[in-house]
């Protein structure tokens, strides 16, 4: 790995994800801060980078931790209000609304990095099409127009397109732009691609598609990051749901094993990854802080062994 440590999408394990109080939240981040092998955080950005505000997050996390901002939570929140919202939307009004949201993200990242130089190192983007419109051609054209605009802005961080399960898959969960179309649009730009294990597995309803996606992205010269979320076929994390199940070492029903991490890291060894990491969910709203932290520490342990 080019950098020591991993990017941790800890927010789905945090007590605040289940609207718990500040005392539990403070203890969660204190214990996470004492955890080795963390390079930084993957954080969603709604109005702020944390429900209690940016300043709260920076005050309760190590100063040398980087942040990878992800647009996915706000994208899905807005799509819940209007299914046309997204960078790949054929609904022109909602496509422009999505571009405007990315402009807001740029302003947020610039402001954070002005205060803490180099703090935000990457932005994870998503190619969300218009819900209910099955035209891949229209979605690709819309995404191309969005990228042509956004890629020309003066970004102080890397741009990484996170592939989510495609609109052409079986019973899509996210139903975003297919990988081959993403790669076509991004050709000639500085934007790379992040493969998320679960989101590729969900698309294929199998555990082999993530590796195929890594290989295709590598062949296109666009592999920039790997993130590991799990999925299940049964149990409390659901039937091929995008619910960030822990590894099989922690959750018996999980389809994501250390072997899968090994094969993706082995395939990705020919690329210089900007980051790799985990995003895992505590499914039990009433779980205590120690259990929430245990999920993340197990995930870090699996990644560390695979990356050696």
N, C-alpha and C positions, 0 to 999 in steps of 0.2 A: 504494500500500500504506500502511496506517495505521502500520506499524512498519517500520523499516529492517532488512533482513536476513531470513533464512529459518530455519525450524526444520529441522534435519538429523537424519534417522534414520540415524546413522552406524554404529550397532552391528552391522548385518549385513556391513559392510565391515571391521570391526575384527578384528585378529588373534585376539582372545579368542573371537570367534564360531567360530573353527576351533581353539580350545584351544591357541593358540600361547603363548609365554612372555611374561613381564612386560616384558622389554627391548623386544620388538617392539611390545607394546601401548603402552608409554610413548612410543616414537617416533611411533607412529600419532597419538596424541592431541596430541603436540607439533606435528606438521605440520598437523593439523586446526586447532589453535589459531592458527596463523599464516595461516589462510585467511580472506580478506575475506568480507563479506556474510553472516556467520553470526550469527543472533540468539540461537540456542539449540539444544537437542538434543531429539529424541524418544528417550526411554529406556524400555525395558521394566522392570517391577518384579516380580522374583520375590521372593526374600527381601530383596534389595538392588537398587539401581539400576545396579549394575555387578558383574560376577563377582568383582572384587577388593575390593568394598565401596564404600559411599557415600563414605567419606572419601577413598579413592583417586581416585574420579572427580572430586570437588571439588578435590582437590589438583592434578590434571593438566588441568584445563580452566579457561578464563577465568572470573573471578568474576562478570562481568556477563552471562554466558550464562544464559538461561532454560532451564527444563526442562518439556517436555510429557511426562507419564507416559502410557504405553500399557499397557493390560491384556491385549493380544492374546497375547503370548508365554506368559504364565502360564495364560491361558484355554486355549490350545491344548495346553499341556503337561498340564493337568489333564484335558482331554477325551481325551487319549491314554490316560489311566488309566481314566476313566469318561466315556463319550460323552454322558451326561446332564447334565454340568456346563455351566451357562450361565445368564445372566439371563433368557433366553427359553425355558428348559427346562420342559416339562410334567412332568418328574420333580421333584416338589416338594422332596424331600430335597436333590437336587443343585442346584435353583434356590436354595434357602436357603444351601447351601454357597457358591454364587457370590456371593450378597448378602453373606455373611460375608467373602469375599475382598475385596469392595469396601470393607467396613468397615476391613479391614487396610490397604488403600490410603489411605483417609482418614487413618488414624493415622500412616502413613508420611509423607504429604504435610504434615500438620500439624507433625510433628517436624522435617522438612526446613525448612519455612518459618519455624519458630520460631528455627532456627539461622541461616538465610539468608533474611531477609524478602523475600517476593515471588519466590522462586526457582522454585517450581513454579507455572506460570501456567494449566495446563490438564491435565485427565485425559481421555484417549481411551478410551471405553467401547465394548463390542461386544455386539450382541444375538444371542447364541448359543443356538439351540434344542436340544432333545433330539435327539441323533443317531439316525437311523432312524425318527423320528416325523415324517411328512410333513404333519401338520396345521398349516397356517398359523394357523388360528383358535386352536388351543391354545397355539401359540408366542406369538401376539400377546397373549393373555390373561395368560400367564405373565410376559411382558416388562412388561406394564402394571402388574402387581402389584409387580415388582421396582423399577420406576422410581418408583412411588408411595412406596415406602419410602426409596430412596436419595436422591431429589430433596429430601427433607425434612431431610436431614442438613446440618450447618453446614460447607459446603465453603469452603476458603480459595482456591479456584481455579475456573476455568470448567470445566463439564462438556460434553464434545463426544462425540457418538455417531459412531463411524467406521463407515460403511456398508461391509460386505463382501459378496461375491457371494451372491446369494439362494439359498435352499433350492429355489426354483422354477425356477432356471436350468438350462441344459444341463450335465450332468456337473459339479455344483458342486464347488468346491475347499474353500471354507469352508462354504457352504451355510447362511448365517445368515438373519435375518428380512428379507423384501422391504422395499424402501425405502418404499413407500406405507404399509405397516403401521407402520414406524418413525415416519414423519411423523405418523400418526394418534395414536400413543401419546404422542409428545412435544409435541403441541399443548397449549398452556396451561402448559408448563413453561419453565424458563430454559435447558434443554439444547438446544444447536444440533447440527448435523450436519456431519461432515467427509466429503467425497467423495474417495476415493482412486482415481486414474485407472485403475490396473491392475485393482482389484477390481471396478469397474464394467465395464470392458472384458471381463474374464473372464466375468462374468455373461451378457453379451450375445453373447460370442464375436464381437465387432466393436469397432471403434474409435469408434463414434458414441454408444454408450450413456453414456459418462461425461458428455458434454455434456448429454444428455437428463436425466440424474440431477441435474446442477447446476441446470438450468432448473427442474425439478420442486421441488427443495429451496428454490431461491430464491423460487419462487411461493408456497411454504408459509411463507415468512419464516423459514426455519430454516438457511440456509447460513452456517456458521461458520468453515469451514476447507477448504483444498485441499491434498492431499498427492499427490505424483507418484512412483509406482512403475511400472515397466514390465512387460510380458509379451511372450512370443514365441509363434509358431506352430511353430517348429522351432529346432534348435540346442541348445547346452548348457544354456540356461535352460528348455528343455522345451516342451511343447505346451499353451499356455494355462495355464501354472502360475503360482501366486502366489509367485514367486521374486524379485521386486523387481529385474527386469532394468534395466540402465542405459538411457539414452536412445539413440536410433538413431544419434546423432552419435558414440557410443562403442562401441555394440554393434550390428553390422550387422543382426542378426536382430530387433532390438527393434521393436515396433509403435508405440512411444511417441516421437513426434517433437516438435520445437519448435513446429510448427503446432498440435499438440493442446494444448500449454501455452497458446499464444496464445488459442485459442478458449475455453478454460476461464476464463482470466483476464479476457477480454473480457466473457464472460457474467456473471462474478462481480463485475464492477465496480460493480454496483448494490447490492452487499452490503458491509458492514463486516466483513471477515474478521478473526478472532482471530489466525490464523496461516496461513502456507502454507509448503510445503517439499517435501523429497524423502526417500524411504527406498529405498536402493539396496543391492544385494547383490554382494559379490565371490564369484563362483561357484567360483573356483579356490582351494582350501584352502592351496596352497603359494605363492600370489601374494605378492610383496614389498610392503612398506609403501607405496612410491611408486605402485604400480599401484592399491592400495586407495584412496589419497588422490586419484589422478587421476580415478577414477570419480566421486567426490563433487564434485570441483572442476568437472568437466564439467557435472554436473547443476546446480550453483549458477550456472554461466555461462548455461545455457539459461534458467533461471528469471529471472535478472537481466535478460536481454535482453527476455523476454516481459513483465516487470512494468514496464518503462520506458514 
